[in-house]
Amino acid sequence: MTLIKSISGIRGTIGGQSGNGLTPIDVVKFTAAFGAWVIEKTNNRRIVLGRDARISGEMVNNLVIGTLQGLGIEVIDLGLSTTPTVEIAVPDENAGGGIILTASHNPKQWNALKLLNDKGEFISDTDGKEVLDLAESADFDFADVDHLGKVIKNDTYLQKHIDKVLALPLVDVEAIRNADFKVVIDCVNSSGGIFIPALLKALGVNKIVELYCTPDGHFPHNPEPLPENLTEIAKEVQKNNADLGIVVDPDVDRLCFVNEDGSMFGEEYTLVAVADFVLKNTPGNTVSNLSSTRALRDVTEKAGAEYNASAVGEVNVVNKMKATNAVIGGEGNGGIIYPASHYGRDALVGIALFLTHLAKFGKSISVLRSNYPQYYISKNKITLTEEMDIDHLLKQVEEKYKNQPLSTIDGLKIEFDKTWVHLRRSNTEPIIRIYSEAENETIAENLANKIISDIKEILKLS
């Protein structure tokens, strides 16, 4: 059993002993801490709650609602929802914060409490630490019987979210309708099975082949939208002579596409394509994290704009976007952050912008993909002993490559012309993650192996 307490929330496997898994006691403890923190910070006793379709969702939802009521907090319960929908609802409902019950792409035995501030954005590092400290102190002041919070069920945000997407100036429903796309979708039996078909129909897409759109939480495959997990939709796209496939994760904040021939568009290129379209219509800068493809930088600079990289993590990307006035940003895991809508990864916004882009492009999705710089990312890791000083190790690698362009805002990133390698410590395991990118697989793998060899040599000398 696993319980991971981080600044962005609490996630863990369901069951086990308190403190070693996401048990009812842990759910209540951390919900109470967040609720108390919201009251203290905002003097606002209203919190928006939504969840994906995980098997444990109803149980966790009931615990969270009861705990918040016990603090005298009014709960706006959206029920089955998406992460971006809850993000939108928090400011719309004038709430002091939001909680999303989802473990994102993790398998079915996981669940989590993701925490939002009053802007509907993930709480900061500082705020997260305050919540964790409050949970450990258990300094909660629960309401008496006359001041318990009430629960308001609100099922209007599916339509409200779709309406906000349709209202975006760059979303062209007529162009999408005229393109007459045939689309296969895989919503991994979570809340995307409700939201994505409704969005596509509102966008004028009438030929929809649905895979796994029953929101019962029984994931038919590993829910992370990686190529090895998407073999079935690849076959269905070809079998149905579809124009493309669309895949989302359980909480609908990650998005990837399948080409008409069953090949992968590449989740790293979801942001690249959407950014290309946005930059053609909106002057401005872009942001992604240090581990995302260089292709976004190439597309941005070609448009005469500035690209910036942030530390890994959505909150870090958002902060960098605000600091640099970016018009589009996100992460290479298929996360689109479009400030004209809101500062959160949103697959619904991404789908609408991408389909508009594809419709106006007028050619197949595989041809669109071929228009972008081709890079390959190799992902590796080295397991270290728990007593190993990872920071010191990274310093030694930094010294070895001190004559190369370096970034140390999140681990160590070393650039070699159009190739790069990024080393960063895991927040949850004694490992170093090593990502490298180059214009072909061989160069990327060779670069990763060279850095791994350097690390092993440093460890021998230590």
C-alpha positions as CSV (number, residue, x, y, z in Angstrom):
1,M,0.0,0.0,0.0
2,T,1.2,3.5,-0.8
3,L,0.4,7.0,0.5
4,I,2.1,10.0,-1.0
5,K,1.8,13.4,0.6
6,S,2.9,16.2,-1.6
7,I,2.3,19.9,-2.0
8,S,-0.3,19.3,-4.8
9,G,-2.4,16.9,-2.8
10,I,-2.7,13.4,-1.3
11,R,-2.6,10.3,-3.4
12,G,-2.4,6.6,-2.5
13,T,-3.7,3.2,-3.0
14,I,-7.1,2.3,-1.5
15,G,-7.0,0.2,1.7
16,G,-4.4,-0.9,4.2
17,Q,-3.5,0.7,7.4
18,S,-3.9,4.4,8.1
19,G,-0.7,6.3,7.0
20,N,0.2,3.5,4.6
21,G,-2.6,3.8,2.1
22,L,-5.5,6.1,1.3
23,T,-7.8,4.9,4.0
24,P,-10.9,6.7,5.2
25,I,-8.9,8.0,8.2
26,D,-6.4,9.6,5.8
27,V,-9.1,11.0,3.6
28,V,-10.8,12.7,6.5
29,K,-7.5,14.0,8.0
30,F,-6.3,15.7,4.9
31,T,-9.7,16.9,3.8
32,A,-10.1,18.6,7.2
33,A,-6.7,20.2,6.9
34,F,-7.5,21.6,3.5
35,G,-11.0,22.8,4.6
36,A,-9.5,24.5,7.7
37,W,-6.8,26.1,5.5
38,V,-9.4,27.5,3.1
39,I,-11.4,29.0,5.9
40,E,-8.3,30.6,7.4
41,K,-6.9,31.9,4.1
42,T,-10.0,33.1,2.4
43,N,-12.7,33.4,5.1
44,N,-14.8,31.6,2.6
45,R,-16.8,28.5,3.6
46,R,-17.6,27.2,0.1
47,I,-15.6,24.4,-1.7
48,V,-16.3,22.9,-5.1
49,L,-15.9,19.1,-5.3
50,G,-15.8,16.8,-8.4
51,R,-14.5,13.3,-9.1
52,D,-13.5,11.0,-11.9
53,A,-15.3,7.6,-12.3
54,R,-12.9,5.5,-10.2
55,I,-14.4,2.5,-8.3
56,S,-13.4,4.2,-5.0
57,G,-14.8,7.6,-6.0
58,E,-18.2,7.4,-4.4
59,M,-16.7,6.2,-1.1
60,V,-14.0,8.9,-1.0
61,N,-16.6,11.5,-2.2
62,N,-18.9,10.7,0.8
63,L,-16.0,11.0,3.2
64,V,-14.9,14.3,1.8
65,I,-18.4,15.8,1.8
66,G,-19.1,14.7,5.4
67,T,-15.8,16.1,6.6
68,L,-16.3,19.5,4.9
69,Q,-19.8,19.7,6.3
70,G,-18.4,19.0,9.7
71,L,-16.2,22.1,9.3
72,G,-19.3,24.2,8.5
73,I,-18.3,24.4,4.8
74,E,-20.9,24.5,2.0
75,V,-20.0,21.9,-0.7
76,I,-20.8,22.4,-4.3
77,D,-20.8,18.8,-5.5
78,L,-20.4,18.4,-9.3
79,G,-20.5,14.6,-9.1
80,L,-18.8,12.9,-12.0
81,S,-16.7,15.6,-13.6
82,T,-13.2,16.5,-15.0
83,T,-10.3,18.2,-13.5
84,P,-10.6,21.3,-15.8
85,T,-14.3,21.5,-15.1
86,V,-13.8,21.8,-11.4
87,E,-11.1,24.4,-12.1
88,I,-13.6,26.4,-14.0
89,A,-16.3,26.0,-11.4
90,V,-14.3,27.3,-8.4
91,P,-14.2,31.0,-9.5
92,D,-17.6,30.8,-11.1
93,E,-19.1,29.6,-7.8
94,N,-17.1,32.2,-5.8
95,A,-15.7,29.3,-3.8
96,G,-12.6,29.4,-1.5
97,G,-11.1,26.4,-3.1
98,G,-11.7,23.1,-4.9
99,I,-11.0,19.4,-4.5
100,I,-10.8,16.9,-7.4
101,L,-10.9,13.2,-6.5
102,T,-8.7,11.6,-9.1
103,A,-5.4,9.9,-9.3
104,S,-5.1,11.0,-12.9
105,H,-3.5,8.3,-15.1
106,N,-2.7,6.0,-12.2
107,P,-4.3,2.5,-12.2
108,K,-7.7,1.7,-10.6
109,Q,-6.4,1.0,-7.1
110,W,-5.3,4.6,-6.7
111,N,-7.2,7.7,-5.8
112,A,-6.2,11.2,-4.7
113,L,-7.3,14.6,-3.4
114,K,-6.1,17.3,-5.7
115,L,-6.3,20.7,-4.2
116,L,-7.2,24.0,-5.8
117,N,-7.1,27.6,-4.6
118,D,-9.8,30.2,-4.9
119,K,-8.7,30.9,-8.5
120,G,-9.3,27.3,-9.5
121,E,-5.6,26.7,-9.9
122,F,-3.4,24.2,-8.1
123,I,-2.2,25.4,-4.7
124,S,1.4,26.7,-4.5
125,D,4.4,24.9,-2.8
126,T,4.0,27.2,0.2
127,D,0.3,26.6,0.5
128,G,0.7,22.9,0.1
129,K,3.2,22.7,2.9
130,E,0.8,24.7,5.2
131,V,-1.9,22.2,4.5
132,L,0.4,19.2,5.2
133,D,1.6,20.9,8.5
134,L,-2.0,21.5,9.5
135,A,-2.9,17.8,8.8
136,E,-0.1,16.7,11.1
137,S,-1.1,19.1,13.9
138,A,-4.8,18.1,13.5
139,D,-5.7,21.6,14.8
140,F,-9.2,21.6,13.4
141,D,-12.2,23.5,14.8
142,F,-15.4,21.6,13.8
143,A,-18.8,23.3,13.6
144,D,-21.5,22.7,16.1
145,V,-24.8,21.1,15.1
146,D,-26.5,24.3,14.2
147,H,-23.7,25.4,11.8
148,L,-23.0,22.3,9.8
149,G,-22.3,22.9,6.1
150,K,-24.9,22.0,3.4
151,V,-24.4,20.2,0.2
152,I,-25.6,21.5,-3.2
153,K,-25.6,19.1,-6.1
154,N,-24.8,20.9,-9.3
155,D,-24.9,19.0,-12.6
156,T,-24.9,22.1,-14.9
157,Y,-21.1,22.3,-15.4
158,L,-20.9,19.8,-18.2
159,Q,-22.9,22.3,-20.4
160,K,-21.2,25.3,-18.8
161,H,-17.7,24.0,-19.6
162,I,-18.7,23.1,-23.2
163,D,-20.3,26.6,-23.6
164,K,-17.1,28.2,-22.5
165,V,-15.1,26.2,-25.0
166,L,-17.5,27.1,-27.9
167,A,-17.2,30.7,-26.9
168,L,-13.4,30.8,-27.4
169,P,-12.7,33.1,-30.5
170,L,-10.3,30.6,-32.0
171,V,-12.7,27.7,-31.9
172,D,-14.5,27.5,-35.3
173,V,-17.5,25.2,-35.0
174,E,-18.5,25.8,-38.6
175,A,-15.1,24.8,-39.9
176,I,-15.2,21.6,-37.8
177,R,-18.7,20.8,-38.9
178,N,-17.8,21.3,-42.6
179,A,-14.8,19.0,-42.2
180,D,-17.2,16.2,-41.4
181,F,-14.7,14.3,-39.3
182,K,-15.1,10.7,-38.3
183,V,-13.6,10.2,-34.9
184,V,-12.8,7.2,-32.7
185,I,-12.6,8.1,-28.9
186,D,-11.2,6.1,-26.0
187,C,-12.3,7.6,-22.6
188,V,-11.0,4.7,-20.5
189,N,-14.4,4.2,-18.8
190,S,-14.1,7.4,-16.8
191,S,-15.8,10.8,-16.8
192,G,-14.4,11.6,-20.3
193,G,-17.1,9.1,-21.5
194,I,-19.7,11.7,-20.6
195,F,-17.8,14.9,-21.5
196,I,-16.0,14.1,-24.7
197,P,-19.0,12.8,-26.8
198,A,-21.0,15.8,-25.6
199,L,-18.3,18.2,-26.6
200,L,-17.8,16.6,-30.0
201,K,-21.5,16.7,-30.8
202,A,-21.5,20.4,-29.8
203,L,-18.6,21.0,-32.2
204,G,-20.5,19.5,-35.1
205,V,-18.8,16.1,-35.1
206,N,-21.5,13.5,-35.7
207,K,-19.5,10.5,-36.7
208,I,-18.2,9.2,-33.4
209,V,-17.1,5.7,-32.6
210,E,-17.0,5.3,-28.8
211,L,-14.5,3.0,-27.0
212,Y,-14.8,2.6,-23.3
213,C,-17.2,5.5,-22.6
214,T,-19.1,3.8,-19.7
215,P,-18.1,5.8,-16.6
216,D,-17.8,2.8,-14.2
217,G,-14.1,3.1,-13.3
218,H,-13.2,-0.3,-14.7
219,F,-10.3,0.7,-16.8
220,P,-9.9,-1.6,-19.8
221,H,-6.2,-1.0,-20.1
222,N,-3.5,1.0,-18.3
223,P,-5.1,4.5,-18.2
224,E,-2.0,6.4,-19.0
225,P,-2.3,7.5,-22.7
226,L,1.0,6.1,-23.9
227,P,1.4,4.2,-27.3
228,E,1.7,0.8,-25.7
229,N,-1.7,1.3,-24.0
230,L,-3.5,2.4,-27.2
231,T,-3.2,-0.5,-29.5
232,E,-7.0,-1.1,-29.6
233,I,-8.0,2.4,-30.6
234,A,-5.2,2.4,-33.3
235,K,-6.9,-0.7,-34.8
236,E,-10.3,0.8,-34.6
237,V,-9.3,4.0,-36.3
238,Q,-8.1,2.0,-39.3
239,K,-11.0,-0.4,-39.2
240,N,-13.5,2.4,-39.3
241,N,-11.6,4.5,-41.8
242,A,-11.7,7.3,-39.3
243,D,-9.9,10.6,-39.7
244,L,-8.4,10.4,-36.3
245,G,-8.6,9.0,-32.8
246,I,-8.8,11.0,-29.6
247,V,-7.7,9.7,-26.2
248,V,-8.0,11.2,-22.7
249,D,-6.9,10.1,-19.3
250,P,-9.4,9.4,-16.4
251,D,-9.7,13.1,-15.3
252,V,-9.6,14.6,-18.8
253,D,-6.6,16.9,-18.4
254,R,-4.3,14.9,-20.8
255,L,-4.9,14.5,-24.5
256,C,-3.4,12.6,-27.3
257,F,-4.3,11.8,-30.9
258,V,-4.1,8.8,-33.2
259,N,-3.4,9.3,-36.9
260,E,-5.7,8.0,-39.6
261,D,-3.3,5.1,-40.4
262,G,-3.2,4.0,-36.7
263,S,0.2,5.5,-35.9
264,M,0.5,7.9,-33.0
265,F,0.5,11.6,-33.4
266,G,2.6,11.7,-30.2
267,E,1.4,13.2,-26.9
268,E,4.5,15.4,-26.9
269,Y,3.1,16.9,-30.1
270,T,-0.4,17.7,-28.8
271,L,0.9,20.9,-27.4
272,V,3.1,21.6,-30.4
273,A,0.2,21.4,-32.8
274,V,-2.2,23.5,-30.7
275,A,0.5,26.1,-30.0
276,D,1.2,26.3,-33.7
277,F,-2.4,27.1,-34.4
278,V,-2.7,29.6,-31.5
279,L,0.5,31.4,-32.5
280,K,-0.7,31.7,-36.1
281,N,-3.7,33.7,-34.7
282,T,-2.4,35.3,-31.5
283,P,1.0,36.9,-31.0
284,G,2.6,35.8,-27.8
285,N,5.0,33.5,-26.0
286,T,4.9,29.9,-25.0
287,V,6.0,27.8,-22.0
288,S,6.5,24.1,-21.4
289,N,8.5,22.2,-18.8
290,L,12.1,21.2,-19.0
291,S,11.3,17.6,-19.9
292,S,9.1,18.5,-22.9
293,T,10.1,18.4,-26.6
294,R,12.2,21.1,-28.2
295,A,9.7,21.1,-31.1
296,L,7.6,23.7,-29.2
297,R,10.6,26.0,-29.0
298,D,11.2,25.6,-32.7
299,V,7.6,26.3,-33.6
300,T,7.5,29.3,-31.2
301,E,10.7,30.9,-32.6
302,K,9.6,30.3,-36.2
303,A,6.5,32.4,-35.2
304,G,8.8,35.2,-34.0
305,A,7.9,34.6,-30.3
306,E,9.8,33.6,-27.2
307,Y,9.8,30.2,-25.6
308,N,10.5,29.6,-21.9
309,A,11.0,26.4,-19.9
310,S,9.7,25.9,-16.4
311,A,10.4,23.3,-13.7
312,V,8.3,20.1,-14.1
313,G,4.8,20.4,-12.6
314,E,1.6,22.2,-13.7
315,V,1.8,24.9,-11.1
316,N,5.4,25.7,-12.2
317,V,4.3,25.9,-15.9
318,V,1.4,28.2,-14.9
319,N,3.7,30.5,-12.9
320,K,6.1,30.8,-15.8
321,M,3.3,31.5,-18.2
322,K,2.0,34.3,-16.1
323,A,5.5,35.8,-15.7
324,T,6.2,35.7,-19.5
325,N,2.7,36.6,-20.7
326,A,2.5,33.3,-22.6
327,V,-0.6,32.8,-24.8
328,I,-0.3,29.0,-24.8
329,G,1.6,26.5,-22.7
330,G,1.5,23.1,-21.1
331,E,3.4,19.9,-20.7
332,G,4.6,17.2,-23.0
333,N,2.3,14.7,-21.5
334,G,-0.6,16.0,-23.6
335,G,-1.5,18.8,-21.3
336,I,-2.8,22.0,-22.9
337,I,-3.0,25.2,-20.8
338,Y,-4.8,28.0,-22.7
339,P,-5.1,31.2,-20.6
340,A,-7.9,32.6,-22.8
341,S,-9.9,29.9,-21.1
342,H,-8.3,29.3,-17.7
343,Y,-4.9,28.4,-16.2
344,G,-5.3,24.6,-16.1
345,R,-4.6,21.6,-18.4
346,D,-7.8,21.1,-20.3
347,A,-8.4,18.3,-22.8
348,L,-11.8,19.8,-23.9
349,V,-10.1,23.1,-24.9
350,G,-7.3,21.1,-26.6
351,I,-9.7,19.1,-28.6
352,A,-11.6,22.1,-29.8
353,L,-8.5,24.0,-30.8
354,F,-6.9,21.0,-32.5
355,L,-10.0,20.1,-34.5
356,T,-10.3,23.7,-35.7
357,H,-6.6,23.6,-36.7
358,L,-7.0,20.3,-38.5
359,A,-10.2,21.5,-40.3
360,K,-8.5,24.7,-41.5
361,F,-5.3,22.8,-42.5
362,G,-7.5,20.8,-44.9
363,K,-5.3,17.7,-45.0
364,S,-4.9,14.5,-43.0
365,I,-3.7,14.5,-39.4
366,S,-0.6,12.5,-40.4
367,V,0.4,15.2,-43.0
368,L,-0.1,17.8,-40.2
369,R,2.2,15.8,-38.0
370,S,4.8,15.7,-40.7
371,N,5.0,19.5,-40.8
372,Y,6.5,19.6,-37.3
373,P,10.2,19.1,-36.4
374,Q,10.9,15.5,-35.6
375,Y,12.4,14.7,-32.3
376,Y,12.6,11.5,-30.2
377,I,12.7,11.4,-26.4
378,S,14.3,8.6,-24.5
379,K,13.1,8.1,-20.9
380,N,15.4,6.3,-18.4
381,K,16.0,6.1,-14.7
382,I,18.7,5.0,-12.3
383,T,17.8,3.5,-8.9
384,L,20.1,4.7,-6.1
385,T,20.4,3.7,-2.5
386,E,18.3,5.8,-0.1
387,E,21.4,7.2,1.6
388,M,22.8,8.5,-1.7
389,D,23.2,12.3,-1.9
390,I,21.5,12.9,-5.2
391,D,22.0,16.6,-5.1
392,H,25.7,16.2,-4.7
393,L,25.8,13.7,-7.6
394,L,24.0,16.1,-9.9
395,K,26.5,18.8,-8.9
396,Q,29.3,16.6,-10.1
397,V,27.6,15.9,-13.4
398,E,27.1,19.7,-13.7
399,E,30.8,20.3,-13.1
400,K,31.7,17.8,-15.9
401,Y,29.5,19.6,-18.4
402,K,30.0,23.2,-17.2
403,N,31.0,24.4,-20.6
404,Q,27.6,23.4,-22.1
405,P,24.4,25.5,-21.7
406,L,22.9,24.4,-18.4
407,S,19.7,24.9,-16.4
408,T,19.4,24.0,-12.7
409,I,15.9,25.2,-11.9
410,D,14.7,21.6,-11.7
411,G,17.5,19.1,-11.4
412,L,20.0,19.5,-14.2
413,K,19.4,20.1,-17.9
414,I,22.3,20.0,-20.3
415,E,22.0,21.2,-23.9
416,F,24.1,20.1,-26.9
417,D,22.9,22.1,-29.9
418,K,19.5,20.6,-30.8
419,T,19.8,17.7,-28.3
420,W,19.4,17.8,-24.6
421,V,19.4,15.6,-21.5
422,H,17.4,16.3,-18.3
423,L,18.3,14.7,-15.0
424,R,15.9,15.2,-12.0
425,R,15.4,13.4,-8.7
426,S,12.0,11.7,-8.2
427,N,9.9,13.2,-5.4
428,T,8.7,9.8,-4.3
429,E,11.5,7.3,-5.0
430,P,15.3,7.1,-4.6
431,I,15.9,7.4,-8.4
432,I,17.2,9.9,-10.9
433,R,15.0,10.3,-14.0
434,I,17.0,10.8,-17.2
435,Y,15.2,12.2,-20.2
436,S,17.1,12.9,-23.4
437,E,15.9,14.2,-26.8
438,A,17.5,14.2,-30.2
439,E,16.4,14.2,-33.9
440,N,16.4,10.4,-34.0
441,E,16.1,7.5,-31.6
442,T,19.8,6.4,-31.8
443,I,21.3,9.7,-30.9
444,A,18.8,10.2,-28.0
445,E,19.6,6.7,-26.6
446,N,23.3,7.2,-27.0
447,L,23.2,10.5,-25.2
448,A,21.2,8.9,-22.3
449,N,23.6,6.0,-22.1
450,K,26.6,8.4,-22.0
451,I,25.1,10.3,-19.1
452,I,24.2,7.0,-17.3
453,S,27.8,5.9,-17.8
454,D,29.1,9.2,-16.4
455,I,26.9,8.8,-13.3
456,K,28.1,5.2,-12.7
457,E,31.7,6.4,-13.0
458,I,31.1,9.2,-10.5
459,L,29.5,6.7,-8.1
460,K,32.5,4.4,-8.4
461,L,34.8,7.3,-7.4
462,S,32.6,8.4,-4.5
